[in-house]
Amino acid sequence: TVSPAAVQLPELPADINRNALQLTEGLQLDVTVALVSAPSRVWCQATDGSEACTSLCDQLNTLCAEAVAVDSGCHTEGTVYAVYYGKDESWYRAQALAVNEESCHMFFIDFGNVEDITFDCIAALPEEIVALAV
């Protein structure tokens, strides 16, 4: 058993709640749990928004099929990029939390997970896709 004090949660962007649904007492939603990273950090997507999320992922996969990676050294903390996630071979939106010599520590804004991603899997993203609420 790991004590809650021993769990190191990654720092998240200050504007993380920019598209968050405001919950009120009595509100009932059907949701899909995307990630549970700690008892106080649960990432859900409204089930009625799943089509929007799937559509966004489809758009990213089409848009980024021929994407050119952002040159190493040009990545900026806080910027949202298109990120290729090799585990499922798809593109997602992710915000750079930290940049080092070989990779970026990325926060996947639609799913809640945090991963280290190499520069060759990071591409620029049009502002209209960065700003979409899903």
C-alpha positions as CSV (number, residue, x, y, z in Angstrom):
1,T,0.0,0.0,0.0
2,V,1.3,3.4,-0.9
3,S,0.4,6.3,1.3
4,P,-1.3,9.3,-0.3
5,A,1.6,11.5,0.8
6,A,4.0,9.4,-1.2
7,V,2.1,9.9,-4.5
8,Q,3.8,12.5,-6.6
9,L,1.2,14.1,-8.9
10,P,2.5,16.1,-11.9
11,E,2.0,19.9,-11.9
12,L,-0.8,20.8,-14.2
13,P,-1.2,24.0,-16.3
14,A,-2.7,26.9,-14.4
15,D,-5.5,27.2,-17.0
16,I,-6.5,23.6,-16.7
17,N,-10.1,24.3,-15.9
18,R,-10.6,26.7,-18.9
19,N,-13.0,24.2,-20.5
20,A,-14.2,22.4,-17.4
21,L,-17.8,21.8,-16.8
22,Q,-19.1,23.6,-13.7
23,L,-20.7,20.9,-11.5
24,T,-23.7,21.9,-9.3
25,E,-25.6,19.9,-6.7
26,G,-28.2,17.7,-8.3
27,L,-26.6,17.7,-11.8
28,Q,-26.6,14.3,-13.4
29,L,-24.4,13.4,-16.3
30,D,-23.5,10.2,-18.1
31,V,-19.7,10.2,-18.2
32,T,-16.8,8.0,-19.3
33,V,-13.9,8.0,-17.0
34,A,-10.7,8.6,-19.0
35,L,-8.1,8.5,-16.2
36,V,-7.9,8.3,-12.4
37,S,-4.4,9.5,-11.4
38,A,-5.3,10.0,-7.7
39,P,-8.4,10.1,-5.6
40,S,-8.6,13.9,-6.1
41,R,-7.8,13.7,-9.8
42,V,-10.4,12.0,-12.0
43,W,-10.7,12.8,-15.7
44,C,-14.1,12.3,-17.2
45,Q,-15.7,13.1,-20.5
46,A,-19.4,13.7,-20.8
47,T,-20.8,10.7,-22.8
48,D,-22.8,13.1,-25.0
49,G,-19.5,14.8,-25.8
50,S,-17.7,11.6,-26.9
51,E,-18.7,12.2,-30.5
52,A,-16.9,15.6,-30.3
53,C,-13.8,14.0,-28.9
54,T,-13.8,11.2,-31.5
55,S,-14.3,13.8,-34.2
56,L,-11.4,15.9,-32.8
57,C,-9.1,12.8,-32.8
58,D,-10.2,12.0,-36.4
59,Q,-9.4,15.6,-37.4
60,L,-6.0,15.5,-35.8
61,N,-5.1,12.1,-37.4
62,T,-6.1,13.5,-40.8
63,L,-4.4,16.9,-40.3
64,C,-1.2,15.4,-38.8
65,A,-0.8,12.5,-41.2
66,E,1.9,14.4,-43.0
67,A,2.9,16.7,-40.1
68,V,6.4,18.0,-39.8
69,A,7.8,17.9,-36.3
70,V,8.6,21.1,-34.6
71,D,12.4,21.7,-34.6
72,S,14.0,20.7,-31.4
73,G,14.8,23.9,-29.4
74,C,11.6,25.6,-30.6
75,H,9.3,24.0,-28.0
76,T,7.8,26.3,-25.4
77,E,6.4,25.4,-22.0
78,G,2.6,26.2,-21.9
79,T,2.1,25.8,-25.7
80,V,-0.4,23.3,-27.0
81,Y,0.9,21.0,-29.7
82,A,-0.3,18.0,-31.7
83,V,1.4,15.0,-30.2
84,Y,1.8,11.5,-31.7
85,Y,1.1,8.8,-29.1
86,G,2.8,5.7,-30.3
87,K,1.0,3.3,-27.9
88,D,-2.2,3.7,-30.0
89,E,-0.7,5.3,-33.1
90,S,-2.9,8.4,-32.9
91,W,-2.5,12.2,-32.6
92,Y,-3.8,14.2,-29.6
93,R,-3.7,17.7,-28.2
94,A,-1.1,18.1,-25.4
95,Q,0.4,21.0,-23.6
96,A,4.1,21.2,-22.9
97,L,4.7,21.2,-19.1
98,A,8.5,21.1,-19.3
99,V,11.1,20.9,-22.0
100,N,14.5,19.2,-21.8
101,E,17.2,18.3,-24.2
102,E,15.5,15.2,-25.6
103,S,11.8,15.5,-25.0
104,C,8.8,17.4,-23.6
105,H,6.8,16.5,-20.6
106,M,3.3,16.7,-22.1
107,F,-0.1,17.0,-20.5
108,F,-2.8,15.4,-22.8
109,I,-5.5,18.0,-22.3
110,D,-8.5,15.9,-23.4
111,F,-7.6,12.8,-21.4
112,G,-5.6,13.9,-18.3
113,N,-2.5,11.8,-18.7
114,V,1.1,13.1,-18.6
115,E,3.9,11.6,-20.7
116,D,7.4,12.3,-21.9
117,I,7.3,12.7,-25.7
118,T,10.3,13.0,-28.0
119,F,10.5,16.0,-30.3
120,D,10.0,13.9,-33.4
121,C,6.4,13.2,-32.2
122,I,5.4,16.9,-31.6
123,A,3.9,19.1,-34.4
124,A,2.4,22.6,-34.5
125,L,-1.3,22.8,-34.1
126,P,-3.7,25.4,-35.7
127,E,-5.1,27.8,-33.1
128,E,-8.7,26.8,-34.0
129,I,-8.0,23.3,-32.8
130,V,-6.1,24.4,-29.7
131,A,-9.2,26.4,-28.6
132,L,-11.8,23.7,-29.2
133,A,-13.7,22.6,-26.1
134,V,-14.3,18.9,-26.0
